Amino acid sequence: MSTIEQLALQGSVDTNHSAQIFRSKLLQVRNQQIRDIMSDYMNVACRMEYVATVCGVDFINDAKADNINAAWYSLESMEKPVIWIVNNMESEDGFDKIVPLLRKKVKAVILLGHTNTMPSVFSNYVERVYKADQIEDAVEWAYTIGTQGDAVLFSPANDRYAVYENYQQQGEMFASVVKRL
């Protein structure tokens, strides 16, 4: 039986690809081997990766979602109220895609970065919008406003706030800060 940590890949963005891999391997393997293959594939670092539960709040590392489409799939897959840590966008390009999810699933947004363009846009759809200059500050905000049963989703949606070399470094920093809570 798999644990929640092993099955933390919740995003439907990977569903079709997973099914294709599964079908291609199905003819070659049996039982335990099938579970091993799918388990290895499903534990992709920084893609809907379960980090920890702190005071009843789940922290999910989705740093690999560096565009609005990937973030949409991640938000769409969430079943708990979401505190979304997102890189501060410089424009509204593609923003209309996520508006229904903001209204339905997101209880707070924490904008990571230095631009001032988007807070007012997000506040049209989400009651609470915060700004943080660093991942450490964003995680602290999320921890402070989170309540039991919430999920903090670090899903950047863009790579404009690239203080780290790549999404893996950004995701590792997020996970490191969460584990220190």
C-alpha positions in Angstrom: 0.0 0.0 0.0 1.4 3.4 -0.9 1.6 6.3 1.6 0.4 9.8 0.9 4.0 10.9 0.6 4.6 8.3 -2.2 1.5 9.4 -4.0 2.0 13.2 -3.6 2.1 13.7 -7.3 -1.5 14.9 -7.6 -1.3 17.0 -10.8 -3.2 15.7 -13.8 -0.5 17.4 -16.0 1.4 14.1 -15.7 -1.5 11.7 -16.0 -1.3 11.1 -19.8 2.4 10.7 -19.7 2.2 8.3 -16.8 -0.4 6.3 -18.6 1.8 6.1 -21.7 4.8 4.9 -19.7 2.6 2.4 -17.9 1.2 1.0 -21.2 4.6 0.7 -22.8 6.0 -1.1 -19.8 3.0 -3.3 -19.1 4.0 -5.8 -21.8 7.4 -6.2 -20.3 6.8 -6.5 -16.6 4.6 -8.0 -13.9 3.1 -7.0 -10.5 5.9 -5.7 -8.2 7.9 -4.4 -11.1 4.9 -2.4 -12.3 4.5 -0.8 -8.9 8.3 0.0 -8.8 8.3 1.6 -12.2 5.2 3.8 -11.4 6.5 4.7 -8.0 9.9 5.8 -9.4 8.2 7.9 -12.0 5.6 9.4 -9.6 8.3 10.7 -7.2 9.5 13.5 -9.4 11.4 16.1 -7.4 9.8 19.5 -7.3 6.6 18.4 -9.1 3.8 18.2 -6.6 6.3 16.8 -4.1 5.0 16.4 -0.6 7.4 18.2 1.8 5.8 18.0 5.3 2.6 18.6 7.3 3.1 21.3 10.0 0.3 21.9 12.4 -2.2 20.3 10.1 -1.0 22.3 7.0 0.4 20.3 4.1 3.4 21.9 2.2 3.8 20.9 -1.4 6.8 21.7 -3.5 5.8 22.3 -7.2 8.8 24.4 -8.2 9.0 22.7 -11.5 5.7 24.5 -12.5 7.5 27.5 -14.0 4.7 28.5 -16.4 1.0 29.4 -16.0 -0.2 26.2 -17.6 1.7 23.9 -15.3 0.5 26.0 -12.3 -3.1 25.7 -13.6 -2.9 21.9 -13.5 -1.4 21.9 -10.0 -4.0 24.3 -8.7 -6.7 22.3 -10.4 -5.6 19.1 -8.7 -5.7 20.5 -5.2 -8.5 19.3 -2.9 -7.8 21.4 0.1 -8.0 25.2 0.5 -4.8 26.5 -1.0 -2.3 29.1 0.1 -0.5 29.7 -3.2 3.1 30.9 -3.2 3.7 32.2 -6.8 6.4 34.2 -8.4 5.3 37.8 -8.8 4.2 38.1 -12.4 5.0 41.2 -14.4 2.0 41.0 -16.7 -1.4 39.4 -16.9 -0.5 37.1 -19.8 -2.4 33.9 -19.4 -3.8 35.0 -16.1 -7.4 34.5 -17.3 -6.8 30.8 -17.3 -6.4 30.6 -13.6 -9.1 33.0 -12.5 -11.8 30.3 -12.0 -9.3 28.3 -9.8 -8.4 31.4 -7.8 -12.1 31.9 -7.0 -12.7 28.2 -6.2 -9.6 26.9 -4.5 -7.2 29.6 -3.4 -7.7 31.3 0.0 -4.5 33.4 -0.1 -1.8 34.3 -2.5 1.8 35.1 -1.5 3.6 36.9 -4.3 7.3 36.2 -4.3 9.5 38.9 -5.8 9.9 42.6 -6.2 7.4 43.9 -8.8 4.3 45.8 -7.8 2.2 45.0 -10.8 0.1 42.0 -9.8 -1.1 42.4 -6.2 -4.1 44.5 -7.2 -5.0 42.0 -10.0 -4.9 39.0 -7.6 -6.9 40.9 -5.0 -9.8 41.0 -7.4 -10.2 37.3 -7.0 -8.6 36.3 -3.7 -9.3 38.0 -0.4 -5.8 37.8 1.0 -2.7 38.8 -1.0 0.7 39.1 0.5 4.1 40.0 -0.8 7.4 38.4 0.1 10.9 39.2 -1.1 12.4 35.8 -0.3 11.2 32.2 -0.1 11.9 32.2 3.6 9.5 35.1 4.1 6.8 33.5 1.9 6.9 30.2 3.9 6.7 32.2 7.1 3.6 34.0 5.8 2.0 30.8 4.7 2.7 29.1 8.0 1.3 32.1 9.9 -2.0 32.3 7.9 -2.5 28.6 7.3 -5.0 26.6 9.4 -5.5 22.9 9.8 -6.7 21.3 6.6 -5.0 23.9 4.3 -2.3 23.2 1.8 0.6 25.5 0.9 1.4 25.1 -2.7 4.7 26.5 -4.0 4.0 26.7 -7.7 5.9 29.6 -9.2 3.9 29.9 -12.5 6.8 31.8 -14.1 10.6 32.0 -14.0 10.9 35.8 -13.8 12.0 35.7 -10.1 15.1 33.6 -10.9 17.3 34.2 -8.0 18.4 30.6 -8.1 20.0 28.9 -11.1 17.0 26.6 -11.7 13.7 25.3 -10.4 15.5 22.5 -8.4 17.4 25.0 -6.3 14.3 27.1 -5.7 12.4 23.9 -4.7 15.2 22.7 -2.5 15.2 26.1 -0.7 11.4 25.9 -0.2 11.7 22.4 1.2 14.6 23.4 3.5 12.7 26.3 4.9 9.6 24.2 5.5 11.5 21.5 7.3 12.9 24.2 9.7 9.4 25.3 10.8 
